[in-house]
Each structure stands twice: as structure tokens, then as C-alpha cells.
Amino acid sequence: MQSPFKDLPREVSILVAASFFVAVGFGIVLPAIPVFAKSFGVNNAAIGLMVSAFAITRFASGLISGTLVDKFGERAVFSSGVFMVSVFTFLAGLAQSYEQLLFFRAAGGLGSSMFSVAAGSVIMRSVDDAHRGRAQSVYQGSFLLGGIAGPAIGGLLSVISLRAPFFVYSGMLLCSGTVAFFFLKGEKIGKVDKSMDTSDHTTVREALAMKPYRIALVLAFIGSWVFFGLRASILPIFVTEELKSTTAVVGYGLALSAVIQGAILLRAGRYSDEKGRRAASIIGGQVVLVGVLLLTFAVHIWMYLLAMAILGFGGAFLSTSPASIVGDVIKGKGGKVIAIFQMAGDAGMMVGPIIIGAVSDIYSYRSAFGLSAAIFVIALVLVYQIPETRNVEEPQVKNLRLLDEDL
């Protein structure tokens, strides 16, 4: 079997190793966050705010993180960001009130923004155009592999103690930061040379003028709403209260979704490369909508598990499409363009959980799921409008053509 790292620079393999520890730890803590917050006697809207606070900080610091990467380099920003999240996660595990938990969770968002932007910059700066799509798939695959074990472990740890997942996550982050600090080095990454000609870099204004980039931003927003906001806010409470199950089952469902998504991720990536971003997005959008609708009407555990499996299958096709579209249409490093794309996803993580939590408080869990399905219909409409961006044209010609089509 051919190595997934074949022809990829060393920096990518190191980034994947460091990100794997982050993914496992995040998967461990994910099922515990809403249940731990609930233990302080708050309502579902407050739980949604808990999830959104992390994204709010990430969103607010996105461009700042991009500037830090340019000034200090990817290695320093990635490792510093991971260490920062580790410290605040440990403190969150010691929280004695909802307010303390909210503060420490939100503070960790800055570190998360730092290492996320730095990771995106590593892929953009160290990988050439011919291999960037595969590098993106391998990078996301590291998160999925970590997510396979993380939620199941986190669900079991939550049965023992709701604080235990936070301490384990903090330890995993320390491992990740250490790997990045000592091994994430290379001539192709580091501080940006101010004397370098930046005329061939896509500016934010140029990117926003492209229809594919604008659609990618909306897809990132709605995708984060469904894939993160929905699953990380009321879903664990829905399973434990409405379906009368346990946090362990919550973890099993999340792990099942990750297993299926990881199993077909590379195949979905090859399909995107062969058939185009639009075709892959259409398949992903249709399947994910079915999964959300099934979750809306779930009355048994097996329906919840089936819905999570369907979401995993659709997510394999849809999760990488917006990033691939952005990579297709921009040229040069485009650090701020990448940061804004990340901020669009953070906005979905920020707004989605609050709205979903509020709707579930006022109406019901199923009403919140139904609203998410209705919102996702917008994404399905947009994927049919995506101009195909995968081609073999020179980057300059390609961008001029996309601008002309938009006008």
C-alpha cells in the first residue's frame, strides 16, 4: 500500500502527528463539556453559550493569529497555541462554577485559533499545488483517527468523573505542543520575509470577489453549525434525557461517525479530484441532510446511531470541499484569506449552539434539530451553484476566469 505521505514534505507528517494528539484529546473532552456544564444547574441556552464561547474567541482572534504566524513562524505559534489550550483546559477541569468553566473554556479559544491558523499555513506554504489537496486530506484524516478513539474514551471517563476528560485532554495537548516545538522545522516554513514580492498573493478583496470563495465561506459556516454546534451542544443532552441513555452511548455515536468518515475520507478526496468539488459537495450535502432529518425524528438509540453513521458518510464528502475550493481559487500564501475562511467556520460554531440551545429550551430538542435541517437546506442549494474550480489551468488564468464568470 502506498504511503499517504508519499511526495509530501516532512513538515506535513510532523503536523499530522501533533494534530493527532489534539484530536484524541478533543474527542475525549467533547462528550463531557455539555454534561459538566449541566451539572452546575444551567439551562440548555447556557450550555450552547459554553460551546459558543470557545468559537467566539477563535473568531475574534483569527486575523491576530495570522499576523502572529507571519511574525514568529508556524512552529512557535502552533506550539504556543497548543500549550495555551492545555493550561486553560486543565483549569476548566478544576472549575467550581459555571462562570469559571465558561471563562476558561473561552480563554482556550485564542490558543486554538493560533494553532489552527499555523497548521493551515504549514500546508499552504510547504506543499505545492500538485499535492495540496492530498495533504489536506491526510491532515483532516489525523483528526478523524483521533476522533475515533477520543469520544468513546471520553464517554467512559465521564462515567467515572466529569472532570477527568479535561485533565486527560490537557495531557494530550502537552504531547502535541512538545512534538511541534521540537520537530516542526523546515526551510519552507517560518517567518515571512518582508522583502518578498507579495504582488502574486490573493488579497482579501480579490478573494471576496470570487463566487466560489463566497460560497465556501457560507458552507464553512453552515457545516460548522451542523458538524460541531449541533453535536457539541444539545446532542449529548438529547441522548441522555430524551432517549434515556448514557454519556457512553453519546461517545459511541460520535466514534461511529468518525470511523465511517475516516474510512471513506481518502476515497471521497479522490472522487473530488476526479469528478470535481461540485459533484463531491452535492453528494455530501444530500447525505448530511438525510442524517439531520433522521436525528430530528429519532426515538430509539439505533436511530441515533444510524443518523451519526449517515452524518459520517456525508461529512467525508462535504467536510473537505470548502477548503479544497479555497485552495483552488487563491494563489500565493493568502494567509488572511485562509484566516477569514477559518473565521467563517468559527462563526457557525459560535452562533449555532446558542440558537439551537435557545430553541430547545423554548420548544423542544426536535425543533432545534428541525431548524438545523432547514438551515442545511441553504447549503444544499448553494452546492448546486458552485462553479467548478478543479481544473488544470495555470493559477493566474484560472483566477481571471473565475472573476469573469462572477461578473
N, C-alpha and C positions, 0 to 999 in steps of 0.2 A: 504494500500500500504506500502511495506517495505521501511524503510528509506534508502536512498543511503549511509548514514554514518554508517549504522549498522556494528558493529565489527571493525570499523576504529578508530584509536586513535584520541584524542581531537585535536591534532596538525593539522590534515588534515582539520577538519571543520573550524578552525581558518584561516588556509592558504587559503581555498576556499573563506571565507568571505572577506579577504583582497584582494585577487586576483580579486574578482568580481568588486570592485571599480576601480581597474586598468583597467579591461576590458571595463567597461562602458565608462570611460574617454578616453581610446584609440579609441574606436569606435566613440566617438563624434568628436575627432580631425582628424581621418583618412580621411574623405572626404575633409577636409579643407586644408590639407597640400599642395597638388599639386596646387590647385587653388590659395591659398595665395602666393605660390612661383611664380606662373604665373603672379600675379599682379605686380611683380617687373620687368616685361618685359623680362624674360629669356626664352630660348628655352626648348624643351622637354628633351634634354640631361641634362640640368641643373636641371630640375625637378627630373629626375632619380637620379642625384647625391644627391639631397636633401634627397630622400628616402634612398639611399645607405649609406649616411654619418652616419646615426644612426646605421646601421648594421656594418659599418666599425669599429666604436668604440666598439660596443658589441663584435665583432670578436676579436679585438686586446686585449681586456681585459678579455677574457673568463677564461684563466688559472689563471690570477691575482685574479679574483673573487672567484675561487675555493680555492685559498690559504687563502683569507680573511675569507671565511666561516669556514675553518679548524681552523683558529687562533682566531676568535672572536665569532663564532657561528652564526646559521641561523637567530635568531631574530635580532641581531644587524645589520647584513649585509643586510637582507631583508628590514628592516625599513629605514636604512640609504640610501640604493639604491633608494627606492621609494621617499623619501624626496628630494634626489638629482634630480631625474627626474622632480619632481614637481617644483622646483626652476627654472630649465632651460626651462621648458615648459612655465612658466609664462613669463620669459624673451623673449622667442621666440614670444609670443603674442605681445610684445612691440617692436619687431624688425622694424627698419626703412629702411632696405635694405636687399637684397638677401644674402649678405655676413654675416650680423648679424644673420639672420634666419638660415643659414647653420651652423654657429658656435654653436649656442645654441641648435639646433637640434642634432648635432653631440655630443656635451658635454653630453647630456642626455643619450647617449648610454652606458656610463660607469655605471650609476645608474641602467639602465635596465639590464645590464649583471649581476650586483650584486644581484638584487632581483630574477632574473630568475634562476641563479645557486643555490641560497639559497633555493628557492622553490623546485627545483629538489632534493636537498639534504634532505629537510624535508621528502619528500615522500620516498626516498631511506633509510633514517635512522630510521624513525619512524614507517614504515609499514612493516610487514613481507611478505614473498614471496607469501603466500596464498591470500593476499588481495591487493598486489601492483598494479595489473592490474586495479582493480575496483577503487582504489584510484586515479590512473592516469586519468581514465575516468571522475570521479567526478571533479577532478581539471580542466581538459580541459573543462568540461561542464560549470564551473563557467565563463570561458572566453567567451564561446558561448552565455550563457544567458546575459552576459553583452553586447556582440556584437549585440544582438537582438535589444536592445533599443538604444545603442550608435550611430550607423550610422544614423538612422532616426532623432534622436535629433540633431546630428552634421550637417546633411544636412539642417535642418530648421534654426539652429543657423547661418550657413554660409550665408543664405539669408539675415539675419539681419546684420551680421558683420563677416568678415573672421577672425577677431581676437578673437571673443567671444568663439569659441570652445577651444582655447588654455587655456583661463582663467578657463573655466569650468573643463577641464581636470586636470589642476593644483590643483583645489579644490578637485576633486575626489581622486587624488594621496595622498593628505594630509590625507584624511579619511582612505585610505588603510594603510599608514605608521603608523598612530595612532593605528589602530586595531592590527597590527602586533607587535608594540612596547609594548603594554600593555598586550596582551593576548597570543602571540605566545611563550609559555613557556612549558617546559616538560623535564623529565629526559632523554628521548630518543634523544633529540637534544641538541646542544651546542658545546662547544669546543671539539676538538678531543684529547683524552688522548694520549700523546706521548709515554706512556709506553705500550699502547695496541699493541697486536700482529697484524701486518699487512700482514703476510705471506699468509693469505687466501683472500686477496683482489686482484681483477684483475688489472694488470698493463696495461698501455697504449700499451706496446709491445705485451702483450698477447691478448688484445682486437683486435688490428690491424691484428693479425694472424688469426682471425676468419672471414670466408667469410660472415656470416650473419651480423656481425658488420660493415664490409666494405660496404656492400650493403645498410645497414641502413643509413650510412653517405651520400651516394650518393642520396638516396631517400629523406633525410632531405634537402639536397642542392636543388634538383630539385623541391621538394614540396614547399619550401620557395620561389623559383623563381616564381612559378605559384600562390600560395595562398596569398603571400604577395607582392612580387615585381611587379607582373602584375597588381594586383588590386589597389595597393597603388601609382603607378606611373602614367601611361598614361590612365588607365581606366576612372577615373573621367573626364579627358580632352576629351577622345573619346566620352563619353556620351554627354558632353556639346557642343562640337564643331562639331563632325561628325554626331551624332544623333539629334542635335539641341534640347537638353533637358536641365534640370536644375540640380544643385547640390543636390536638394532634391530628385530627382529621383535616383541619384547616391546612396544616403543614403538608399533609399527604396530597391534597388537591393542588397546592402550589407546586409541589415537587413533580407531580404528574404532568402538569402543564409545561414545566421546564424540561422534563425528559423528552416529551414529544417535540417541543420546539427545537431542542438541541439535536434530536435525531435526524431532522429533515432540514436543518438550517443550511448546510452546505449545498444540498440539492436545490433548495429554494434560491440560494445565491446563484448557482449555475443557471437555473431557469431564468433568473433576472438578466444574467449576462447574455443568454442565448435568445430569449424571447422579448426582452425589454423590461424597463421599470414599470411601464403602464400595465402590462399583462400580469406581472407579479403582484402589483398593487390591487388589481381587480380581484384576483383570487383571494388574496389576504383579506381585503375589505369585506367580501361576501361571507367568507367563513367566520370571521370575527363577529359580524353582525348576528349570525345564527347562534354563536356561543353566548352572546349577551342576552339574546331573546330567551334562550333555554334557561339561563340563570334567573331571568325575571320570573319564569313560571315554575322554578324548581320547588318541589315539595318533599323530595326524598334525597338522601345523601348521594345515591347513584346518579341522580340528575345533576347535582352539583359537580360531582367528579367528571361526568361526561361533558358538562359545559366547560370545565377547566381544560379537558383534553382538546376540545374543539378550539378554544382560545389559543392553546399552544400551537396547534397546527396552523391556524390563520396568522398567528404572530410571527411564525418563521418567515412567511412571505411578506408581511407588512412592516415588520419592525426595522428591517434594513433599507427599505425602499426610499424613505425620505432622505436618509443620509447619502444613499447612492445617487439620488437626483442632485443633491447639493454638490457632491463630488464631481458629477458630470458637467455641471454648468459653470462652476467657478474655475478660475485659473490662478496660478501662483499660490501663495500660502493662505491668504484670505483669513487671517486669524479672527478679526472682528466679525466677519461673515459667519464663521463657524460658531463663535460665541453667541450670536443672535439666534442661530438655529437651535443651540442648546437652550437658550432662554425661552424659546417658544415651547419646548417640551417642559421646561420648569413651570411655565405659566399654566399648563394643563394640570401638572401635579399640584399647583398652588390653588387654582380655582375649583377644580373638580371635587376634591374631598370635602370642601366646605359646603358646596351646593348639594352634593349627594347626602352629606350628613344632615343638613337642614331639612331636605325633602323627606328623609327617612324619619326625622323627628315629627314633622308636621303631618305627614301622610303615612307612609309605610316603606319598608325595605324594598318591596317590589315596585313601588312608584319610583324610587330612586334608580333602580336598575332599568326600568322602562324609560326614564328620562335619558339615561346614558345611551340606551339603544337608539332613541330618537336623535340624540346628538351625533351618534356614529353614522347615521344615515347621511349627514352632511359630508362626512369623509368619503362615503361610498360614491356620492355624486361627484365629488372632486376627482377621484381617481380616474373616472371616465373622461375627465377633461385635461389630464396631464399630457402635454406634448411629449412624444418620445424623446428622451435625452441620450439614450445609449446609441452611439454611433462611432465611426472610425475617422471622423473629420478631425482636422487639426483644431486644437482648443480655440484659437483666435477666430477661425471660420465658424466654428460651432456656436460661440457666444454671439457673434454678429447675426447669425441666422435666427437664434432664439429671440434676440431683441427685435428683429424684423417681424417675426411671427407675432410677437406680443403687440407690436404697434399696428 
